[in-house]
Amino acid sequence: VPTGGIPAPEKSDPLGTISAAPWGSALILPISYTYIAMMGSKGLTDASKIAILNANYMAKRLEKHYPVLFRGVNGTVAHEFIIDLRGFKNTAGIEPEDVAKRLMDYGFHAPTMSWPVPGTLMIEPTESESKAELDRFCDTLISIREEIAEIENGKADIHNNVLKLDKPTTAGTIDFIHELYTHLQGAPHPPSLLMADAWTKPYSREYAAFPASWLRTAKFWPTTGRVDNVYGDRNVICTLLPVSQMVEEAAAAN
């Protein structure tokens, strides 16, 4: 269906719609409108104030542990802030993905990674989280910073630690290296790894799974270990049903 995005060759009109589609989601605008209508001008203002307050509270708690980028003239941030992880690659061999994966062991999905600045985490607490939850996330990042410090001061192996295990450099097929990487990598630590008969890591199973006290009563268990991104890029797998099976199912339904 023509959308005006690409004009006909014989025409020189400016480009029209590019990112919209004739049958996009009809709920996009009603959801936004309903939110605005229910909150009202005062509610939206209060929510914005709380979001900004939450971001500045977290940035202040974390500034002694991570560099905070793009502050205003008064040292404050807006509704989100960026912590810089780039220096850890040189001091401890740790990259943002390693921090993101370790966050899963603490029960958190990582915030925006490496955007808009490569090698960083952009944290946006919004107005909806309690102070207890903000503190729990800050405590987690501080704890991870201490884990990085153990690598920096030599207490933990730079190549084999709770955050990461370097990919094997042994020559072999990509499937062989993928298998080694899948079973030997560090964070996150799924039950299949923690409950295996063999445990050869230089840290305990308990520390891998329960690095913070609150995890004893509310633990999120990652279902799998770290994904080998390179292997996935080189070995695309289609999860759609074969056409023959779809035809058979349609015939059986009729």
DRENPA-3360 file (N, C-alpha, C; in nm, 2 decimals, always signed):
BEGIN
1 = VPTGGIPA = +0.09/-0.12/+0.00/+0.00/+0.00/+0.00/+0.09/+0.12/+0.00 ~ +0.07/+0.21/-0.10/+0.16/+0.33/-0.10/+0.14/+0.42/+0.02 ~ +0.25/+0.47/+0.08/+0.24/+0.55/+0.19/+0.30/+0.69/+0.17 ~ +0.36/+0.71/+0.05/+0.41/+0.84/+0.02/+0.56/+0.85/+0.06 ~ +0.61/+0.74/+0.11/+0.75/+0.75/+0.16/+0.85/+0.76/+0.04 ~ +0.82/+0.69/-0.07/+0.91/+0.70/-0.18/+0.83/+0.74/-0.30 ~ +0.85/+0.86/-0.35/+0.77/+0.91/-0.46/+0.80/+0.84/-0.59 ~ +0.71/+0.84/-0.68/+0.73/+0.77/-0.81/+0.84/+0.84/-0.88;
9 = PEKSDPLG = +0.91/+0.77/-0.97/+1.03/+0.82/-1.04/+1.00/+0.95/-1.12 ~ +0.88/+0.96/-1.17/+0.85/+1.08/-1.25/+0.82/+1.20/-1.17 ~ +0.81/+1.18/-1.04/+0.77/+1.30/-0.95/+0.89/+1.34/-0.87 ~ +0.88/+1.47/-0.83/+0.99/+1.52/-0.75/+0.94/+1.58/-0.62 ~ +0.82/+1.53/-0.58/+0.77/+1.58/-0.45/+0.85/+1.54/-0.33 ~ +0.85/+1.61/-0.23/+0.93/+1.57/-0.11/+0.88/+1.44/-0.05 ~ +0.96/+1.37/+0.02/+0.92/+1.24/+0.08/+0.81/+1.26/+0.18 ~ +0.72/+1.17/+0.18/+0.61/+1.17/+0.27/+0.63/+1.09/+0.39;
17 = TISAAPWG = +0.53/+1.02/+0.43/+0.54/+0.93/+0.55/+0.64/+0.82/+0.53 ~ +0.73/+0.80/+0.62/+0.83/+0.70/+0.61/+0.81/+0.59/+0.72 ~ +0.80/+0.63/+0.85/+0.80/+0.53/+0.95/+0.66/+0.49/+0.99 ~ +0.55/+0.55/+0.94/+0.42/+0.51/+0.97/+0.37/+0.41/+0.87 ~ +0.26/+0.34/+0.91/+0.21/+0.23/+0.82/+0.05/+0.25/+0.82 ~ -0.01/+0.21/+0.72/-0.16/+0.22/+0.71/-0.23/+0.15/+0.82 ~ -0.18/+0.04/+0.87/-0.25/-0.04/+0.97/-0.16/-0.05/+1.10 ~ -0.12/+0.07/+1.15/-0.04/+0.07/+1.27/-0.13/+0.04/+1.39;
25 = SALILPIS = -0.07/+0.04/+1.51/-0.15/+0.01/+1.63/-0.25/+0.13/+1.66 ~ -0.38/+0.10/+1.67/-0.48/+0.20/+1.70/-0.48/+0.24/+1.84 ~ -0.40/+0.17/+1.93/-0.41/+0.20/+2.07/-0.30/+0.30/+2.11 ~ -0.21/+0.33/+2.03/-0.10/+0.41/+2.07/-0.14/+0.55/+2.12 ~ -0.23/+0.62/+2.04/-0.27/+0.75/+2.09/-0.37/+0.74/+2.20 ~ -0.47/+0.65/+2.20/-0.56/+0.65/+2.31/-0.50/+0.62/+2.44 ~ -0.39/+0.54/+2.45/-0.32/+0.51/+2.57/-0.26/+0.64/+2.62 ~ -0.19/+0.71/+2.54/-0.12/+0.83/+2.58/-0.23/+0.93/+2.63;
33 = YTYIAMMG = -0.34/+0.94/+2.55/-0.44/+1.04/+2.59/-0.51/+1.00/+2.72 ~ -0.53/+0.88/+2.74/-0.60/+0.83/+2.86/-0.51/+0.86/+2.98 ~ -0.38/+0.84/+2.97/-0.28/+0.86/+3.08/-0.28/+1.01/+3.11 ~ -0.28/+1.09/+3.01/-0.27/+1.24/+3.03/-0.40/+1.29/+3.10 ~ -0.52/+1.23/+3.05/-0.65/+1.27/+3.10/-0.67/+1.23/+3.25 ~ -0.62/+1.11/+3.28/-0.63/+1.06/+3.42/-0.54/+1.14/+3.51 ~ -0.42/+1.17/+3.47/-0.32/+1.23/+3.56/-0.36/+1.38/+3.58 ~ -0.40/+1.45/+3.47/-0.42/+1.59/+3.48/-0.29/+1.67/+3.48;
41 = SKGLTDAS = -0.30/+1.80/+3.47/-0.18/+1.88/+3.47/-0.10/+1.87/+3.60 ~ -0.17/+1.87/+3.71/-0.11/+1.86/+3.84/-0.04/+1.72/+3.86 ~ -0.11/+1.61/+3.82/-0.05/+1.48/+3.83/+0.07/+1.46/+3.75 ~ +0.07/+1.52/+3.62/+0.18/+1.51/+3.54/+0.30/+1.58/+3.59 ~ +0.27/+1.70/+3.65/+0.38/+1.78/+3.71/+0.44/+1.71/+3.83 ~ +0.36/+1.65/+3.91/+0.41/+1.58/+4.03/+0.49/+1.46/+3.99 ~ +0.44/+1.39/+3.89/+0.51/+1.27/+3.84/+0.65/+1.31/+3.79 ~ +0.65/+1.42/+3.72/+0.78/+1.47/+3.66/+0.88/+1.50/+3.77;
49 = KIAILNAN = +0.83/+1.57/+3.87/+0.91/+1.61/+3.99/+0.97/+1.49/+4.06 ~ +0.88/+1.39/+4.08/+0.93/+1.27/+4.15/+1.03/+1.19/+4.07 ~ +1.01/+1.19/+3.93/+1.10/+1.12/+3.85/+1.24/+1.18/+3.85 ~ +1.24/+1.32/+3.85/+1.37/+1.39/+3.86/+1.43/+1.37/+3.99 ~ +1.35/+1.38/+4.10/+1.40/+1.36/+4.23/+1.47/+1.22/+4.24 ~ +1.40/+1.12/+4.19/+1.45/+0.98/+4.20/+1.58/+0.96/+4.13 ~ +1.59/+1.02/+4.01/+1.71/+1.01/+3.93/+1.83/+1.08/+4.01 ~ +1.80/+1.20/+4.06/+1.91/+1.27/+4.13/+1.95/+1.20/+4.26;
57 = YMAKRLEK = +1.85/+1.14/+4.33/+1.88/+1.06/+4.45/+1.98/+0.94/+4.42 ~ +1.95/+0.87/+4.31/+2.03/+0.76/+4.27/+2.17/+0.80/+4.22 ~ +2.17/+0.91/+4.14/+2.30/+0.96/+4.09/+2.39/+1.00/+4.21 ~ +2.33/+1.06/+4.31/+2.41/+1.10/+4.43/+2.46/+0.98/+4.50 ~ +2.38/+0.88/+4.52/+2.43/+0.76/+4.59/+2.54/+0.69/+4.51 ~ +2.54/+0.70/+4.38/+2.63/+0.62/+4.30/+2.75/+0.70/+4.26 ~ +2.76/+0.83/+4.28/+2.86/+0.91/+4.22/+3.00/+0.88/+4.28 ~ +3.00/+0.82/+4.41/+3.13/+0.78/+4.47/+3.19/+0.65/+4.41;
65 = HYPVLFRG = +3.10/+0.58/+4.34/+3.14/+0.45/+4.29/+3.15/+0.44/+4.13 ~ +3.08/+0.53/+4.07/+3.08/+0.53/+3.92/+3.08/+0.68/+3.87 ~ +3.16/+0.71/+3.77/+3.15/+0.85/+3.71/+3.01/+0.87/+3.65 ~ +2.95/+0.98/+3.68/+2.82/+1.02/+3.63/+2.83/+1.12/+3.52 ~ +2.79/+1.10/+3.40/+2.81/+1.18/+3.29/+2.70/+1.29/+3.27 ~ +2.73/+1.40/+3.21/+2.63/+1.50/+3.16/+2.55/+1.56/+3.28 ~ +2.62/+1.61/+3.38/+2.55/+1.68/+3.48/+2.52/+1.83/+3.44 ~ +2.43/+1.89/+3.51/+2.40/+2.03/+3.48/+2.50/+2.12/+3.56;
73 = VNGTVAHE = +2.48/+2.25/+3.55/+2.58/+2.34/+3.62/+2.58/+2.32/+3.77 ~ +2.47/+2.28/+3.82/+2.46/+2.26/+3.97/+2.49/+2.11/+4.01 ~ +2.54/+2.03/+3.92/+2.57/+1.90/+3.95/+2.45/+1.80/+3.95 ~ +2.34/+1.85/+3.90/+2.22/+1.76/+3.90/+2.20/+1.70/+3.76 ~ +2.11/+1.60/+3.76/+2.07/+1.54/+3.63/+1.92/+1.56/+3.61 ~ +1.87/+1.51/+3.50/+1.73/+1.53/+3.47/+1.66/+1.40/+3.52 ~ +1.57/+1.35/+3.44/+1.49/+1.23/+3.48/+1.56/+1.10/+3.46 ~ +1.68/+1.10/+3.41/+1.76/+0.99/+3.39/+1.91/+1.03/+3.39;
81 = FIIDLRGF = +2.00/+0.93/+3.42/+2.14/+0.97/+3.43/+2.22/+0.85/+3.37 ~ +2.35/+0.88/+3.34/+2.44/+0.78/+3.28/+2.56/+0.76/+3.37 ~ +2.58/+0.63/+3.40/+2.71/+0.59/+3.47/+2.81/+0.54/+3.37 ~ +2.93/+0.58/+3.38/+3.03/+0.54/+3.29/+3.11/+0.41/+3.33 ~ +3.11/+0.31/+3.25/+3.17/+0.18/+3.28/+3.30/+0.16/+3.19 ~ +3.33/+0.25/+3.11/+3.44/+0.23/+3.01/+3.57/+0.21/+3.07 ~ +3.60/+0.27/+3.19/+3.73/+0.25/+3.25/+3.76/+0.11/+3.30 ~ +3.66/+0.04/+3.33/+3.68/-0.10/+3.39/+3.73/-0.20/+3.29;
89 = KNTAGIEP = +3.72/-0.17/+3.16/+3.78/-0.26/+3.06/+3.93/-0.26/+3.07 ~ +3.99/-0.15/+3.11/+4.14/-0.14/+3.12/+4.18/-0.19/+3.26 ~ +4.10/-0.16/+3.36/+4.15/-0.19/+3.50/+4.11/-0.33/+3.54 ~ +4.00/-0.39/+3.48/+3.96/-0.52/+3.53/+3.91/-0.61/+3.42 ~ +3.92/-0.57/+3.30/+3.87/-0.65/+3.18/+3.72/-0.67/+3.18 ~ +3.65/-0.58/+3.25/+3.51/-0.58/+3.26/+3.44/-0.48/+3.16 ~ +3.34/-0.53/+3.09/+3.26/-0.45/+3.00/+3.12/-0.43/+3.04 ~ +3.04/-0.34/+2.98/+2.91/-0.32/+3.03/+2.82/-0.44/+3.02;
97 = EDVAKRLM = +2.84/-0.53/+2.93/+2.76/-0.65/+2.92/+2.78/-0.74/+3.04 ~ +2.91/-0.74/+3.10/+2.93/-0.82/+3.21/+2.85/-0.77/+3.33 ~ +2.85/-0.64/+3.35/+2.77/-0.58/+3.46/+2.62/-0.61/+3.44 ~ +2.57/-0.60/+3.31/+2.43/-0.62/+3.28/+2.40/-0.77/+3.32 ~ +2.48/-0.86/+3.29/+2.46/-1.00/+3.32/+2.46/-1.03/+3.47 ~ +2.55/-0.97/+3.54/+2.56/-0.99/+3.68/+2.44/-0.93/+3.75 ~ +2.38/-0.82/+3.69/+2.26/-0.76/+3.75/+2.15/-0.87/+3.76 ~ +2.14/-0.96/+3.66/+2.04/-1.06/+3.66/+2.05/-1.15/+3.79;
105 = DYGFHAPT = +2.17/-1.18/+3.83/+2.19/-1.26/+3.96/+2.13/-1.19/+4.08 ~ +2.13/-1.05/+4.07/+2.07/-0.97/+4.18/+1.92/-0.95/+4.16 ~ +1.87/-1.00/+4.05/+1.72/-0.98/+4.03/+1.68/-0.87/+3.95 ~ +1.77/-0.81/+3.87/+1.74/-0.69/+3.79/+1.77/-0.71/+3.64 ~ +1.68/-0.66/+3.56/+1.71/-0.65/+3.42/+1.79/-0.52/+3.40 ~ +1.89/-0.53/+3.32/+1.98/-0.41/+3.31/+1.91/-0.30/+3.24 ~ +1.94/-0.17/+3.28/+1.89/-0.06/+3.21/+1.95/-0.04/+3.08 ~ +1.92/+0.06/+3.01/+1.97/+0.09/+2.87/+2.12/+0.08/+2.87;
113 = MSWPVPGT = +2.18/+0.00/+2.78/+2.32/-0.02/+2.78/+2.38/+0.03/+2.65 ~ +2.49/+0.11/+2.67/+2.57/+0.16/+2.56/+2.49/+0.25/+2.47 ~ +2.39/+0.32/+2.52/+2.32/+0.42/+2.44/+2.27/+0.53/+2.54 ~ +2.29/+0.65/+2.51/+2.34/+0.71/+2.39/+2.50/+0.72/+2.39 ~ +2.56/+0.67/+2.49/+2.71/+0.67/+2.50/+2.76/+0.53/+2.51 ~ +2.84/+0.48/+2.42/+2.89/+0.35/+2.42/+2.97/+0.32/+2.56 ~ +2.95/+0.20/+2.61/+3.02/+0.17/+2.73/+2.96/+0.22/+2.86 ~ +2.83/+0.25/+2.86/+2.77/+0.31/+2.97/+2.64/+0.24/+3.00;
121 = LMIEPTES = +2.58/+0.28/+3.12/+2.44/+0.24/+3.15/+2.36/+0.36/+3.17 ~ +2.24/+0.37/+3.11/+2.16/+0.49/+3.13/+2.04/+0.44/+3.22 ~ +2.03/+0.51/+3.33/+1.93/+0.46/+3.44/+1.82/+0.56/+3.44 ~ +1.70/+0.51/+3.43/+1.58/+0.60/+3.43/+1.48/+0.54/+3.53 ~ +1.48/+0.59/+3.66/+1.40/+0.52/+3.76/+1.25/+0.55/+3.75 ~ +1.21/+0.66/+3.68/+1.07/+0.70/+3.66/+1.02/+0.74/+3.80 ~ +0.89/+0.77/+3.80/+0.82/+0.81/+3.93/+0.75/+0.70/+4.00 ~ +0.76/+0.58/+3.95/+0.68/+0.47/+4.00/+0.75/+0.38/+4.10;
129 = ESKAELDR = +0.88/+0.39/+4.12/+0.95/+0.30/+4.21/+0.95/+0.36/+4.35 ~ +0.94/+0.27/+4.45/+0.96/+0.32/+4.59/+1.10/+0.35/+4.62 ~ +1.12/+0.42/+4.73/+1.26/+0.45/+4.77/+1.34/+0.32/+4.81 ~ +1.26/+0.22/+4.86/+1.33/+0.09/+4.90/+1.38/+0.02/+4.77 ~ +1.30/+0.03/+4.66/+1.35/-0.03/+4.54/+1.46/+0.05/+4.48 ~ +1.46/+0.18/+4.49/+1.57/+0.26/+4.44/+1.70/+0.22/+4.51 ~ +1.69/+0.21/+4.64/+1.80/+0.17/+4.73/+1.85/+0.03/+4.69 ~ +1.76/-0.06/+4.67/+1.80/-0.20/+4.64/+1.88/-0.20/+4.51;
137 = FCDTLISI = +1.84/-0.12/+4.41/+1.92/-0.11/+4.28/+2.05/-0.05/+4.30 ~ +2.06/+0.06/+4.38/+2.18/+0.13/+4.41/+2.28/+0.04/+4.49 ~ +2.22/-0.04/+4.59/+2.31/-0.13/+4.66/+2.36/-0.24/+4.57 ~ +2.28/-0.28/+4.47/+2.33/-0.38/+4.38/+2.45/-0.33/+4.30 ~ +2.44/-0.21/+4.24/+2.54/-0.15/+4.16/+2.67/-0.13/+4.25 ~ +2.65/-0.09/+4.37/+2.76/-0.07/+4.46/+2.83/-0.20/+4.49 ~ +2.75/-0.31/+4.51/+2.81/-0.44/+4.53/+2.88/-0.49/+4.41 ~ +2.83/-0.47/+4.29/+2.90/-0.51/+4.17/+3.03/-0.43/+4.15;
145 = REEIAEIE = +3.03/-0.30/+4.19/+3.15/-0.22/+4.19/+3.26/-0.28/+4.28 ~ +3.21/-0.33/+4.39/+3.31/-0.40/+4.49/+3.36/-0.53/+4.43 ~ +3.28/-0.60/+4.35/+3.33/-0.72/+4.28/+3.43/-0.68/+4.17 ~ +3.41/-0.57/+4.11/+3.51/-0.52/+4.01/+3.64/-0.48/+4.08 ~ +3.62/-0.42/+4.20/+3.74/-0.38/+4.27/+3.83/-0.50/+4.31 ~ +3.76/-0.61/+4.34/+3.84/-0.73/+4.38/+3.93/-0.78/+4.26 ~ +3.88/-0.76/+4.14/+3.96/-0.79/+4.02/+4.07/-0.69/+4.01 ~ +4.04/-0.56/+4.03/+4.14/-0.46/+4.01/+4.26/-0.48/+4.11;
153 = NGKADIHN = +4.23/-0.52/+4.23/+4.33/-0.53/+4.33/+4.39/-0.67/+4.34 ~ +4.35/-0.76/+4.25/+4.42/-0.89/+4.24/+4.35/-1.00/+4.33 ~ +4.25/-0.97/+4.40/+4.18/-1.07/+4.48/+4.10/-1.17/+4.40 ~ +4.06/-1.13/+4.28/+3.99/-1.22/+4.19/+4.06/-1.22/+4.06 ~ +4.06/-1.34/+3.99/+4.12/-1.36/+3.86/+4.06/-1.27/+3.76 ~ +4.14/-1.20/+3.68/+4.09/-1.11/+3.58/+4.02/-1.19/+3.47 ~ +4.06/-1.31/+3.45/+4.01/-1.39/+3.34/+3.90/-1.49/+3.39 ~ +3.88/-1.51/+3.52/+3.78/-1.60/+3.57/+3.73/-1.55/+3.70;
161 = NVLKLDKP = +3.62/-1.48/+3.70/+3.56/-1.42/+3.82/+3.41/-1.43/+3.81 ~ +3.34/-1.38/+3.91/+3.20/-1.40/+3.92/+3.12/-1.32/+3.82 ~ +3.19/-1.22/+3.76/+3.12/-1.15/+3.65/+3.14/-1.21/+3.51 ~ +3.25/-1.27/+3.49/+3.28/-1.32/+3.35/+3.39/-1.43/+3.36 ~ +3.39/-1.51/+3.25/+3.50/-1.60/+3.22/+3.53/-1.58/+3.08 ~ +3.65/-1.54/+3.05/+3.69/-1.51/+2.91/+3.66/-1.63/+2.82 ~ +3.62/-1.59/+2.70/+3.59/-1.69/+2.60/+3.71/-1.78/+2.57 ~ +3.70/-1.91/+2.55/+3.81/-1.99/+2.52/+3.89/-1.95/+2.40;
169 = TTAGTIDF = +4.02/-1.95/+2.40/+4.10/-1.92/+2.29/+4.15/-2.04/+2.22 ~ +4.11/-2.16/+2.27/+4.16/-2.29/+2.21/+4.11/-2.30/+2.07 ~ +4.20/-2.34/+1.98/+4.16/-2.36/+1.84/+4.06/-2.47/+1.83 ~ +3.96/-2.46/+1.75/+3.86/-2.56/+1.73/+3.74/-2.51/+1.65 ~ +3.64/-2.59/+1.62/+3.53/-2.55/+1.55/+3.45/-2.45/+1.63 ~ +3.36/-2.37/+1.56/+3.28/-2.27/+1.63/+3.18/-2.34/+1.73 ~ +3.14/-2.46/+1.69/+3.05/-2.53/+1.78/+3.12/-2.57/+1.91 ~ +3.24/-2.62/+1.89/+3.32/-2.66/+2.01/+3.34/-2.54/+2.10;
177 = IHELYTHL = +3.38/-2.43/+2.05/+3.41/-2.31/+2.13/+3.28/-2.26/+2.19 ~ +3.17/-2.27/+2.11/+3.04/-2.22/+2.17/+3.00/-2.31/+2.29 ~ +3.02/-2.44/+2.28/+2.98/-2.53/+2.39/+3.06/-2.50/+2.51 ~ +3.19/-2.48/+2.49/+3.28/-2.44/+2.61/+3.23/-2.31/+2.67 ~ +3.20/-2.21/+2.59/+3.16/-2.08/+2.63/+3.03/-2.09/+2.71 ~ +2.94/-2.17/+2.66/+2.81/-2.18/+2.72/+2.82/-2.23/+2.86 ~ +2.90/-2.33/+2.88/+2.91/-2.40/+3.01/+3.01/-2.34/+3.11 ~ +3.10/-2.26/+3.06/+3.20/-2.20/+3.15/+3.19/-2.06/+3.18;
185 = QGAPHPPS = +3.10/-1.99/+3.11/+3.09/-1.84/+3.13/+3.05/-1.81/+3.27 ~ +3.07/-1.68/+3.31/+3.03/-1.64/+3.45/+2.88/-1.60/+3.46 ~ +2.86/-1.48/+3.50/+2.72/-1.43/+3.52/+2.65/-1.42/+3.39 ~ +2.51/-1.45/+3.39/+2.43/-1.49/+3.51/+2.45/-1.64/+3.54 ~ +2.40/-1.68/+3.66/+2.42/-1.81/+3.71/+2.28/-1.88/+3.72 ~ +2.24/-1.96/+3.62/+2.11/-2.02/+3.62/+2.11/-2.15/+3.71 ~ +2.00/-2.20/+3.75/+1.99/-2.32/+3.84/+2.06/-2.44/+3.78 ~ +2.06/-2.45/+3.65/+2.12/-2.57/+3.58/+2.27/-2.57/+3.61;
193 = LLMADAWT = +2.33/-2.45/+3.62/+2.47/-2.44/+3.65/+2.50/-2.45/+3.80 ~ +2.42/-2.39/+3.88/+2.44/-2.39/+4.02/+2.42/-2.53/+4.08 ~ +2.33/-2.61/+4.02/+2.29/-2.74/+4.08/+2.37/-2.85/+4.01 ~ +2.46/-2.82/+3.92/+2.53/-2.93/+3.86/+2.62/-3.00/+3.96 ~ +2.66/-3.13/+3.93/+2.74/-3.20/+4.02/+2.88/-3.14/+4.03 ~ +2.94/-3.09/+3.92/+3.07/-3.03/+3.92/+3.06/-2.88/+3.94 ~ +3.16/-2.83/+4.02/+3.17/-2.68/+4.04/+3.31/-2.65/+4.05 ~ +3.37/-2.59/+3.94/+3.51/-2.56/+3.94/+3.54/-2.41/+3.94;
201 = KPYSREYA = +3.44/-2.33/+3.97/+3.47/-2.19/+3.97/+3.54/-2.14/+4.10 ~ +3.62/-2.03/+4.09/+3.70/-1.99/+4.21/+3.61/-1.92/+4.32 ~ +3.48/-1.92/+4.30/+3.40/-1.86/+4.41/+3.29/-1.96/+4.44 ~ +3.22/-1.94/+4.54/+3.12/-2.04/+4.59/+2.99/-2.03/+4.51 ~ +2.91/-2.14/+4.51/+2.78/-2.14/+4.45/+2.69/-2.04/+4.52 ~ +2.70/-2.03/+4.66/+2.62/-1.94/+4.74/+2.64/-1.80/+4.70 ~ +2.77/-1.76/+4.68/+2.80/-1.62/+4.64/+2.75/-1.59/+4.50 ~ +2.75/-1.69/+4.41/+2.71/-1.67/+4.27/+2.56/-1.65/+4.27;
209 = AFPASWLR = +2.48/-1.72/+4.35/+2.34/-1.71/+4.35/+2.28/-1.61/+4.45 ~ +2.35/-1.59/+4.56/+2.29/-1.50/+4.67/+2.39/-1.39/+4.71 ~ +2.43/-1.30/+4.62/+2.53/-1.20/+4.66/+2.47/-1.09/+4.75 ~ +2.34/-1.09/+4.77/+2.28/-0.99/+4.86/+2.18/-1.06/+4.95 ~ +2.16/-1.00/+5.07/+2.08/-1.07/+5.17/+1.93/-1.08/+5.12 ~ +1.88/-0.98/+5.05/+1.74/-0.98/+5.02/+1.70/-1.09/+4.92 ~ +1.80/-1.15/+4.85/+1.78/-1.25/+4.76/+1.73/-1.38/+4.82 ~ +1.75/-1.39/+4.95/+1.71/-1.51/+5.03/+1.56/-1.52/+5.03;
217 = TAKFWPTT = +1.49/-1.41/+5.03/+1.34/-1.41/+5.04/+1.28/-1.38/+4.90 ~ +1.35/-1.32/+4.81/+1.29/-1.29/+4.68/+1.39/-1.30/+4.57 ~ +1.41/-1.42/+4.52/+1.51/-1.45/+4.42/+1.45/-1.47/+4.28 ~ +1.51/-1.39/+4.19/+1.48/-1.41/+4.04/+1.58/-1.51/+3.99 ~ +1.54/-1.62/+3.93/+1.63/-1.72/+3.87/+1.64/-1.70/+3.72 ~ +1.76/-1.66/+3.67/+1.77/-1.66/+3.52/+1.75/-1.80/+3.47 ~ +1.68/-1.82/+3.36/+1.65/-1.95/+3.31/+1.77/-2.01/+3.23 ~ +1.86/-1.93/+3.19/+1.98/-1.98/+3.11/+2.10/-1.89/+3.14;
225 = GRVDNVYG = +2.22/-1.94/+3.10/+2.34/-1.86/+3.11/+2.35/-1.76/+3.00 ~ +2.47/-1.71/+2.99/+2.49/-1.60/+2.90/+2.48/-1.65/+2.75 ~ +2.43/-1.57/+2.67/+2.41/-1.61/+2.53/+2.54/-1.57/+2.45 ~ +2.59/-1.66/+2.37/+2.70/-1.63/+2.28/+2.65/-1.55/+2.16 ~ +2.67/-1.42/+2.17/+2.62/-1.34/+2.06/+2.68/-1.37/+1.92 ~ +2.81/-1.39/+1.92/+2.87/-1.42/+1.79/+2.82/-1.54/+1.73 ~ +2.80/-1.65/+1.81/+2.75/-1.78/+1.76/+2.61/-1.76/+1.71 ~ +2.53/-1.68/+1.78/+2.39/-1.65/+1.74/+2.38/-1.58/+1.61;
233 = DRNVICTL = +2.48/-1.48/+1.59/+2.48/-1.41/+1.46/+2.52/-1.50/+1.35 ~ +2.60/-1.60/+1.37/+2.65/-1.68/+1.26/+2.56/-1.80/+1.24 ~ +2.47/-1.83/+1.33/+2.39/-1.95/+1.32/+2.24/-1.91/+1.34 ~ +2.18/-1.86/+1.24/+2.04/-1.81/+1.25/+1.95/-1.94/+1.25 ~ +1.86/-1.94/+1.35/+1.76/-2.05/+1.36/+1.62/-1.99/+1.34 ~ +1.54/-2.05/+1.25/+1.40/-2.01/+1.23/+1.32/-2.09/+1.33 ~ +1.24/-2.02/+1.41/+1.15/-2.09/+1.50/+1.01/-2.11/+1.45 ~ +0.98/-2.07/+1.33/+0.85/-2.08/+1.27/+0.82/-2.23/+1.23;
241 = LPVSQMVE = +0.70/-2.27/+1.23/+0.66/-2.40/+1.19/+0.69/-2.43/+1.04 ~ +0.73/-2.54/+1.00/+0.74/-2.57/+0.86/+0.61/-2.55/+0.79 ~ +0.61/-2.51/+0.66/+0.49/-2.49/+0.59/+0.41/-2.62/+0.58 ~ +0.47/-2.73/+0.56/+0.40/-2.86/+0.55/+0.32/-2.89/+0.68 ~ +0.38/-2.85/+0.80/+0.31/-2.88/+0.92/+0.19/-2.79/+0.94 ~ +0.21/-2.66/+0.89/+0.10/-2.57/+0.90/-0.02/-2.61/+0.81 ~ +0.01/-2.67/+0.69/-0.09/-2.71/+0.60/-0.16/-2.83/+0.66 ~ -0.09/-2.92/+0.73/-0.15/-3.04/+0.79/-0.24/-3.00/+0.91;
249 = EAAAAN = -0.20/-2.90/+0.99/-0.28/-2.85/+1.10/-0.41/-2.79/+1.05 ~ -0.39/-2.71/+0.94/-0.51/-2.64/+0.88/-0.61/-2.75/+0.83 ~ -0.56/-2.85/+0.76/-0.64/-2.96/+0.71/-0.71/-3.03/+0.82 ~ -0.64/-3.06/+0.93/-0.70/-3.13/+1.04/-0.81/-3.05/+1.11 ~ -0.79/-2.92/+1.11/-0.89/-2.83/+1.18/-1.02/-2.82/+1.10 ~ -1.00/-2.84/+0.96/-1.12/-2.83/+0.88/-1.19/-2.97/+0.87;
% end
